[in-house]
Amino acid sequence: MTDGESDIVHRLETGPVDALPDLWVDAVVSDRVIDPAADRAALFAELFRVLRKGGRLAVSDAVSDVGEYRRLLQRAGFVGLSITLAEGRPAVVEARKPDACTGMVIRPMRDEDGAQVLAIYQAGLDTGNAGFETTAPSWEAFSQGKVLGYVAEDTETGRVLGWVAASPVSGRCVYSGVVEHSVYVHPGCQAHGIGRALMTTFIAASEDRGVWTIQSGVFPENAASLTLHQALGFRTVGTRERIGRHHGVWRDVIFLERRSPAVG
Ligand SMILES: CC(C)(COP(=O)(O)OP(=O)(O)OC[C@H]1O[C@@H](n2cnc3c(N)ncnc32)[C@H](O)[C@@H]1OP(=O)(O)O)[C@@H](O)C(=O)NCCC(=O)NCCS
C-alpha cells in the first residue's frame, strides 16, 4: 500500500468497481474470495482501469491454475505479480499497475507509420476535444513541414501506440526555435504514461535541436492534455475566447507554452 492518510482503498466486498472513474483508487483489496462466477479477465481489466499508476491490488482468491491466473493479470496490464498458495486456504494475490510504461520504445516517426498515425489522429479528433479539425489529413499533408516526430511502439507487436509531432510556427528567423506540437495516444492505451513518455522524449529532442519554445492550444475540456502539459512544465499563456468554431460551436482554447530553461 502507498503511504499517507489520503489513500483511496476500494474493498471489493463493498461494491463493484464499474461505477468508479479511471485512475481513481490507490488500492483494491478483498479479504473474501472473489465471486467464483465472476469473469476474471473482465474484472482485472476494470480493476486496472480504476487503479492509479502504481496502484496496488491485494485480494484472496481460489486459484486452481497459477499459470493461467498470472496470464489473466498480465493481459490486463498488471506487474509485480505474487500468488501465494496455502494448503486449505484461498491464495493471496498481489499485483500493481505499472507507474511507467513497460514494453514500449519511443522512436522517430517514419513514413511506414503513416496509416497508424493517422488512425490514432482520427480517433482523437472523434472525441471532439482534441482539435478543431474533424478529419485527419492525408499522410503527405500531415508530414509536410514536420520538424520533429516520434512514435511510441509496442516492442512485442510493433504496433504504434501514440505519436507526437511538431511544425515551426513561422518562417521568420527570429522564431526559428519556436514550434507547435500535437500529441495523440491510441484510445485503448491512454492513461498508461505513453503521452508523458512521448512528450519527455520530444522535449529532450527539441532542446537538442535548439528549440527554445514549444507551444500548443488545448480545449479547456481536455483534462488529460492539460494535466500532461502542466506536469511537464508548460504554462498557461491565456485563454483564447471563442477562437474558432467546431461543429458549429464557438470554442475557447487554452494557449500553453514551455520555454526551455536549457536553450537560449
Ligand atoms: C492527451 C493524451 C495525449 C494524454 O496521453 P496519455 O498517454 O493518456 O497520458 P499519460 O498516461 O501519459 O498521463 C499524463 C498525465 O495526465 C493524467 N491523465 C491521464 N488521463 C487523464 C484524464 N482522463 N483526466 C485527467 N488526467 C488524466 C495522468 O494522470 C498523468 O498525470 P501524472 O503523470 O501527473 O500522473 C491522450 O489522452 C490522448 O491522446 N487524448 C486524445 C487526443 C488528444 O486530446 N490529444 C491532445 C490534443 S491537445
The ligand as an SDF file (V2000), in Angstrom:
LIG
                    3D

 48 50  0  0  0  0  0  0  0  0999 V2000
   -3.9500   13.7860  -24.0160 C   0  0  0  0  0  0  0  0  0  0  0  0
   -3.2430   12.4520  -24.2080 C   0  0  0  0  0  0  0  0  0  0  0  0
   -2.1960   12.6090  -25.3020 C   0  0  0  0  0  0  0  0  0  0  0  0
   -2.5210   12.0790  -22.8880 C   0  0  0  0  0  0  0  0  0  0  0  0
   -1.7810   10.8970  -23.1080 O   0  0  0  0  0  0  0  0  0  0  0  0
   -1.9100    9.6650  -22.0910 P   0  0  0  0  0  0  0  0  0  0  0  0
   -0.9520    8.6250  -22.5200 O   0  0  0  0  0  0  0  0  0  0  0  0
   -3.3280    9.2840  -21.9880 O   0  0  0  0  0  0  0  0  0  0  0  0
   -1.4480   10.3720  -20.7490 O   0  0  0  0  0  0  0  0  0  0  0  0
   -0.4640    9.8080  -19.6220 P   0  0  0  0  0  0  0  0  0  0  0  0
   -0.8840    8.4580  -19.2090 O   0  0  0  0  0  0  0  0  0  0  0  0
    0.9560    9.9910  -20.0650 O   0  0  0  0  0  0  0  0  0  0  0  0
   -0.8340   10.7880  -18.4420 O   0  0  0  0  0  0  0  0  0  0  0  0
   -0.3420   12.0810  -18.4040 C   0  0  0  0  0  0  0  0  0  0  0  0
   -0.9310   12.7700  -17.2170 C   0  0  0  0  0  0  0  0  0  0  0  0
   -2.3130   13.0590  -17.4610 O   0  0  0  0  0  0  0  0  0  0  0  0
   -3.1310   12.4660  -16.4460 C   0  0  0  0  0  0  0  0  0  0  0  0
   -4.3310   11.9610  -17.0820 N   0  0  0  0  0  0  0  0  0  0  0  0
   -4.4070   10.9640  -17.9860 C   0  0  0  0  0  0  0  0  0  0  0  0
   -5.6860   10.7940  -18.3640 N   0  0  0  0  0  0  0  0  0  0  0  0
   -6.4140   11.6950  -17.6570 C   0  0  0  0  0  0  0  0  0  0  0  0
   -7.7890   12.0450  -17.6160 C   0  0  0  0  0  0  0  0  0  0  0  0
   -8.6600   11.3830  -18.3910 N   0  0  0  0  0  0  0  0  0  0  0  0
   -8.1570   13.0290  -16.7970 N   0  0  0  0  0  0  0  0  0  0  0  0
   -7.2730   13.7080  -16.0420 C   0  0  0  0  0  0  0  0  0  0  0  0
   -5.9500   13.4450  -16.0440 N   0  0  0  0  0  0  0  0  0  0  0  0
   -5.5420   12.4570  -16.8420 C   0  0  0  0  0  0  0  0  0  0  0  0
   -2.2980   11.3750  -15.8510 C   0  0  0  0  0  0  0  0  0  0  0  0
   -2.6400   11.1110  -14.5190 O   0  0  0  0  0  0  0  0  0  0  0  0
   -0.8940   11.9150  -15.9710 C   0  0  0  0  0  0  0  0  0  0  0  0
   -0.5760   12.7860  -14.9240 O   0  0  0  0  0  0  0  0  0  0  0  0
    0.5870   12.3900  -13.9040 P   0  0  0  0  0  0  0  0  0  0  0  0
    1.7580   11.9610  -14.7600 O   0  0  0  0  0  0  0  0  0  0  0  0
    0.8130   13.6400  -13.1490 O   0  0  0  0  0  0  0  0  0  0  0  0
    0.0350   11.2530  -13.1380 O   0  0  0  0  0  0  0  0  0  0  0  0
   -4.2420   11.3150  -24.5430 C   0  0  0  0  0  0  0  0  0  0  0  0
   -5.2030   11.2280  -23.5470 O   0  0  0  0  0  0  0  0  0  0  0  0
   -4.9020   11.4660  -25.9160 C   0  0  0  0  0  0  0  0  0  0  0  0
   -4.3390   11.0350  -26.9200 O   0  0  0  0  0  0  0  0  0  0  0  0
   -6.1160   12.0450  -25.9530 N   0  0  0  0  0  0  0  0  0  0  0  0
   -6.8450   12.1810  -27.2220 C   0  0  0  0  0  0  0  0  0  0  0  0
   -6.1250   13.1180  -28.1890 C   0  0  0  0  0  0  0  0  0  0  0  0
   -5.8370   14.4550  -27.5550 C   0  0  0  0  0  0  0  0  0  0  0  0
   -6.7000   15.0190  -26.8890 O   0  0  0  0  0  0  0  0  0  0  0  0
   -4.6000   14.9470  -27.7740 N   0  0  0  0  0  0  0  0  0  0  0  0
   -4.1890   16.2300  -27.2400 C   0  0  0  0  0  0  0  0  0  0  0  0
   -4.6300   17.3300  -28.1240 C   0  0  0  0  0  0  0  0  0  0  0  0
   -4.2420   18.9060  -27.3620 S   0  0  0  0  0  0  0  0  0  0  0  0
  1  2  1  0
  2  3  1  0
  2  4  1  0
  2 36  1  0
  4  5  1  0
  5  6  1  0
  6  7  2  0
  6  8  1  0
  6  9  1  0
  9 10  1  0
 10 11  2  0
 10 12  1  0
 10 13  1  0
 13 14  1  0
 14 15  1  0
 15 16  1  0
 15 30  1  0
 16 17  1  0
 17 18  1  0
 17 28  1  0
 18 19  1  0
 18 27  1  0
 19 20  2  0
 20 21  1  0
 21 22  1  0
 21 27  2  0
 22 23  1  0
 22 24  2  0
 24 25  1  0
 25 26  2  0
 26 27  1  0
 28 29  1  0
 28 30  1  0
 30 31  1  0
 31 32  1  0
 32 33  2  0
 32 34  1  0
 32 35  1  0
 36 37  1  0
 36 38  1  0
 38 39  2  0
 38 40  1  0
 40 41  1  0
 41 42  1  0
 42 43  1  0
 43 44  2  0
 43 45  1  0
 45 46  1  0
 46 47  1  0
 47 48  1  0
M  END
$$$$
